[in-house]
Amino acid sequence: IPVNAHFGGVLEIEDHQPLRFLEIINYRESSVDPLELFLPSGMIDLDGLTLEGRGRICAAFLEAPAASQPEVEELTGLCRSCGLGSALAICPPDRESAGVYVAPGRIGLIIASNLNPLARLAKTSIPFKVHTMAGTAPWSRLFPYYELIDRI
Protein backbone atom coordinates (compact mmCIF):
# COMPACT_ATOMS: atom_id res chain seq x y z
CA ILE A 1 0.00 0.00 0.00
CA PRO A 2 1.68 3.24 -1.07
CA VAL A 3 1.61 5.83 1.70
CA ASN A 4 2.79 9.43 1.80
CA ALA A 5 4.20 10.60 5.12
CA HIS A 6 3.12 14.23 5.51
CA PHE A 7 4.18 15.38 8.95
CA GLY A 8 5.08 14.55 12.50
CA GLY A 9 3.74 16.42 15.47
CA VAL A 10 2.28 16.57 18.93
CA LEU A 11 -1.12 14.87 19.05
CA GLU A 12 -3.61 15.68 21.79
CA ILE A 13 -5.52 12.65 23.08
CA GLU A 14 -8.90 12.88 24.87
CA ASP A 15 -10.77 9.82 26.19
CA HIS A 16 -8.04 7.64 24.66
CA GLN A 17 -8.92 9.00 21.16
CA PRO A 18 -6.96 11.36 18.89
CA LEU A 19 -8.41 14.86 19.25
CA ARG A 20 -6.14 17.18 17.26
CA PHE A 21 -2.57 17.93 16.33
CA LEU A 22 -1.25 20.82 18.41
CA GLU A 23 2.07 21.26 16.60
CA ILE A 24 3.33 19.84 13.31
CA ILE A 25 6.42 19.92 11.11
CA ASN A 26 6.16 18.78 7.50
CA TYR A 27 8.56 16.00 6.56
CA ARG A 28 9.23 17.57 3.15
CA GLU A 29 10.38 20.83 4.70
CA SER A 30 12.70 19.42 7.35
CA SER A 31 16.01 17.60 7.21
CA VAL A 32 15.42 16.29 10.75
CA ASP A 33 12.71 13.90 11.91
CA PRO A 34 10.16 16.27 13.50
CA LEU A 35 9.43 13.75 16.23
CA GLU A 36 13.05 13.97 17.38
CA LEU A 37 12.49 17.69 17.93
CA PHE A 38 9.22 17.34 19.83
CA LEU A 39 10.42 14.56 22.12
CA PRO A 40 12.68 16.68 24.35
CA SER A 41 10.37 19.73 24.15
CA GLY A 42 8.43 18.91 27.30
CA MET A 43 5.17 18.95 25.32
CA ILE A 44 4.66 15.19 25.56
CA ASP A 45 2.39 14.07 28.44
CA LEU A 46 2.32 10.31 28.79
CA ASP A 47 1.41 10.45 32.49
CA GLY A 48 -1.92 12.15 31.77
CA LEU A 49 -2.62 9.66 29.02
CA THR A 50 -1.81 6.68 31.23
CA LEU A 51 -3.68 7.94 34.30
CA GLU A 52 -6.63 9.84 32.82
CA GLY A 53 -6.89 8.91 29.15
CA ARG A 54 -5.87 12.37 28.04
CA GLY A 55 -2.45 13.67 27.18
CA ARG A 56 -0.08 14.46 24.34
CA ILE A 57 2.08 12.11 22.29
CA CYS A 58 4.36 12.24 19.27
CA ALA A 59 2.50 11.04 16.20
CA ALA A 60 2.76 11.06 12.42
CA PHE A 61 0.14 11.71 9.77
CA LEU A 62 0.21 9.67 6.57
CA GLU A 63 -2.11 9.35 3.58
CA ALA A 64 -2.92 6.30 1.47
CA PRO A 65 -5.28 5.72 -1.45
CA ALA A 66 -8.91 5.52 -0.30
CA ALA A 67 -9.31 2.31 -2.31
CA SER A 68 -6.84 0.64 0.07
CA GLN A 69 -8.98 1.26 3.17
CA PRO A 70 -10.19 -2.37 3.50
CA GLU A 71 -6.59 -3.62 3.36
CA VAL A 72 -5.42 -0.92 5.79
CA GLU A 73 -8.18 -1.89 8.24
CA GLU A 74 -7.29 -5.58 7.88
CA LEU A 75 -3.58 -4.92 8.46
CA THR A 76 -4.36 -2.63 11.40
CA GLY A 77 -6.46 -5.38 13.01
CA LEU A 78 -3.76 -7.97 12.35
CA CYS A 79 -1.11 -5.74 13.95
CA ARG A 80 -3.30 -5.17 17.01
CA SER A 81 -3.98 -8.88 17.41
CA CYS A 82 -0.22 -9.56 17.33
CA GLY A 83 0.48 -6.89 19.95
CA LEU A 84 2.16 -4.58 17.47
CA GLY A 85 1.48 -0.89 16.97
CA SER A 86 -1.15 0.12 14.48
CA ALA A 87 -3.01 3.19 13.28
CA LEU A 88 -4.59 5.22 16.09
CA ALA A 89 -7.14 6.44 13.57
CA ILE A 90 -8.08 5.90 9.95
CA CYS A 91 -9.48 9.21 8.72
CA PRO A 92 -12.07 9.38 5.90
CA PRO A 93 -11.40 11.14 2.58
CA ASP A 94 -12.33 14.76 1.88
CA ARG A 95 -12.93 15.59 5.55
CA GLU A 96 -11.13 17.07 8.49
CA SER A 97 -9.90 14.67 11.16
CA ALA A 98 -7.79 15.63 14.18
CA GLY A 99 -7.54 19.14 12.74
CA VAL A 100 -6.10 17.88 9.44
CA TYR A 101 -7.86 17.90 6.08
CA VAL A 102 -7.65 14.58 4.24
CA ALA A 103 -7.51 14.93 0.46
CA PRO A 104 -10.26 13.51 -1.75
CA GLY A 105 -9.49 9.97 -2.85
CA ARG A 106 -7.15 9.46 0.12
CA ILE A 107 -7.47 8.19 3.68
CA GLY A 108 -5.49 9.59 6.56
CA LEU A 109 -3.57 7.47 9.04
CA ILE A 110 -2.54 8.72 12.46
CA ILE A 111 0.35 6.67 13.77
CA ALA A 112 1.89 6.95 17.25
CA SER A 113 5.66 7.36 17.20
CA ASN A 114 7.81 4.56 18.51
CA LEU A 115 9.79 7.31 20.27
CA ASN A 116 7.01 8.00 22.80
CA PRO A 117 8.46 5.74 25.53
CA LEU A 118 11.57 7.94 25.47
CA ALA A 119 9.46 10.92 26.60
CA ARG A 120 9.72 9.63 30.16
CA LEU A 121 13.49 9.40 29.80
CA ALA A 122 13.57 12.99 28.51
CA LYS A 123 12.18 14.13 31.89
CA THR A 124 15.19 12.67 33.73
CA SER A 125 18.79 13.78 33.88
CA ILE A 126 19.88 10.70 31.93
CA PRO A 127 21.46 11.84 28.67
CA PHE A 128 20.41 10.12 25.45
CA LYS A 129 20.45 10.68 21.71
CA VAL A 130 17.89 9.65 19.13
CA HIS A 131 19.04 8.67 15.67
CA THR A 132 16.27 8.10 13.19
CA MET A 133 16.78 5.00 11.13
CA ALA A 134 16.18 5.48 7.45
CA GLY A 135 17.38 3.41 4.57
CA THR A 136 17.44 -0.19 3.56
CA ALA A 137 18.50 -3.39 5.26
CA PRO A 138 19.84 -6.53 3.62
CA TRP A 139 17.03 -9.05 3.11
CA SER A 140 19.14 -11.67 4.90
CA ARG A 141 18.88 -9.68 8.19
CA LEU A 142 15.06 -9.68 8.20
CA PHE A 143 13.03 -12.36 9.96
CA PRO A 144 9.37 -13.08 10.82
CA TYR A 145 8.04 -11.10 13.81
CA TYR A 146 7.06 -14.29 15.65
CA GLU A 147 10.75 -15.22 15.94
CA LEU A 148 11.52 -12.04 17.88
CA ILE A 149 11.11 -13.50 21.38
CA ASP A 150 13.39 -16.43 20.58
CA ARG A 151 16.03 -14.06 19.15
CA ILE A 152 16.03 -11.78 22.20
C-alpha positions as CSV (number, residue, x, y, z in Angstrom):
1,I,0.0,0.0,0.0
2,P,1.7,3.2,-1.1
3,V,1.6,5.8,1.7
4,N,2.8,9.4,1.8
5,A,4.2,10.6,5.1
6,H,3.1,14.2,5.5
7,F,4.2,15.4,9.0
8,G,5.1,14.5,12.5
9,G,3.7,16.4,15.5
10,V,2.3,16.6,18.9
11,L,-1.1,14.9,19.1
12,E,-3.6,15.7,21.8
13,I,-5.5,12.7,23.1
14,E,-8.9,12.9,24.9
15,D,-10.8,9.8,26.2
16,H,-8.0,7.6,24.7
17,Q,-8.9,9.0,21.2
18,P,-7.0,11.4,18.9
19,L,-8.4,14.9,19.2
20,R,-6.1,17.2,17.3
21,F,-2.6,17.9,16.3
22,L,-1.3,20.8,18.4
23,E,2.1,21.3,16.6
24,I,3.3,19.8,13.3
25,I,6.4,19.9,11.1
26,N,6.2,18.8,7.5
27,Y,8.6,16.0,6.6
28,R,9.2,17.6,3.2
29,E,10.4,20.8,4.7
30,S,12.7,19.4,7.4
31,S,16.0,17.6,7.2
32,V,15.4,16.3,10.8
33,D,12.7,13.9,11.9
34,P,10.2,16.3,13.5
35,L,9.4,13.7,16.2
36,E,13.1,14.0,17.4
37,L,12.5,17.7,17.9
38,F,9.2,17.3,19.8
39,L,10.4,14.6,22.1
40,P,12.7,16.7,24.4
41,S,10.4,19.7,24.1
42,G,8.4,18.9,27.3
43,M,5.2,19.0,25.3
44,I,4.7,15.2,25.6
45,D,2.4,14.1,28.4
46,L,2.3,10.3,28.8
47,D,1.4,10.5,32.5
48,G,-1.9,12.1,31.8
49,L,-2.6,9.7,29.0
50,T,-1.8,6.7,31.2
51,L,-3.7,7.9,34.3
52,E,-6.6,9.8,32.8
53,G,-6.9,8.9,29.2
54,R,-5.9,12.4,28.0
55,G,-2.5,13.7,27.2
56,R,-0.1,14.5,24.3
57,I,2.1,12.1,22.3
58,C,4.4,12.2,19.3
59,A,2.5,11.0,16.2
60,A,2.8,11.1,12.4
61,F,0.1,11.7,9.8
62,L,0.2,9.7,6.6
63,E,-2.1,9.4,3.6
64,A,-2.9,6.3,1.5
65,P,-5.3,5.7,-1.5
66,A,-8.9,5.5,-0.3
67,A,-9.3,2.3,-2.3
68,S,-6.8,0.6,0.1
69,Q,-9.0,1.3,3.2
70,P,-10.2,-2.4,3.5
71,E,-6.6,-3.6,3.4
72,V,-5.4,-0.9,5.8
73,E,-8.2,-1.9,8.2
74,E,-7.3,-5.6,7.9
75,L,-3.6,-4.9,8.5
76,T,-4.4,-2.6,11.4
77,G,-6.5,-5.4,13.0
78,L,-3.8,-8.0,12.4
79,C,-1.1,-5.7,13.9
80,R,-3.3,-5.2,17.0
81,S,-4.0,-8.9,17.4
82,C,-0.2,-9.6,17.3
83,G,0.5,-6.9,20.0
84,L,2.2,-4.6,17.5
85,G,1.5,-0.9,17.0
86,S,-1.2,0.1,14.5
87,A,-3.0,3.2,13.3
88,L,-4.6,5.2,16.1
89,A,-7.1,6.4,13.6
90,I,-8.1,5.9,10.0
91,C,-9.5,9.2,8.7
92,P,-12.1,9.4,5.9
93,P,-11.4,11.1,2.6
94,D,-12.3,14.8,1.9
95,R,-12.9,15.6,5.5
96,E,-11.1,17.1,8.5
97,S,-9.9,14.7,11.2
98,A,-7.8,15.6,14.2
99,G,-7.5,19.1,12.7
100,V,-6.1,17.9,9.4
101,Y,-7.9,17.9,6.1
102,V,-7.7,14.6,4.2
103,A,-7.5,14.9,0.5
104,P,-10.3,13.5,-1.8
105,G,-9.5,10.0,-2.9
106,R,-7.1,9.5,0.1
107,I,-7.5,8.2,3.7
108,G,-5.5,9.6,6.6
109,L,-3.6,7.5,9.0
110,I,-2.5,8.7,12.5
111,I,0.4,6.7,13.8
112,A,1.9,7.0,17.2
113,S,5.7,7.4,17.2
114,N,7.8,4.6,18.5
115,L,9.8,7.3,20.3
116,N,7.0,8.0,22.8
117,P,8.5,5.7,25.5
118,L,11.6,7.9,25.5
119,A,9.5,10.9,26.6
120,R,9.7,9.6,30.2
121,L,13.5,9.4,29.8
122,A,13.6,13.0,28.5
123,K,12.2,14.1,31.9
124,T,15.2,12.7,33.7
125,S,18.8,13.8,33.9
126,I,19.9,10.7,31.9
127,P,21.5,11.8,28.7
128,F,20.4,10.1,25.5
129,K,20.5,10.7,21.7
130,V,17.9,9.7,19.1
131,H,19.0,8.7,15.7
132,T,16.3,8.1,13.2
133,M,16.8,5.0,11.1
134,A,16.2,5.5,7.4
135,G,17.4,3.4,4.6
136,T,17.4,-0.2,3.6
137,A,18.5,-3.4,5.3
138,P,19.8,-6.5,3.6
139,W,17.0,-9.1,3.1
140,S,19.1,-11.7,4.9
141,R,18.9,-9.7,8.2
142,L,15.1,-9.7,8.2
143,F,13.0,-12.4,10.0
144,P,9.4,-13.1,10.8
145,Y,8.0,-11.1,13.8
146,Y,7.1,-14.3,15.7
147,E,10.8,-15.2,15.9
148,L,11.5,-12.0,17.9
149,I,11.1,-13.5,21.4
150,D,13.4,-16.4,20.6
151,R,16.0,-14.1,19.1
152,I,16.0,-11.8,22.2
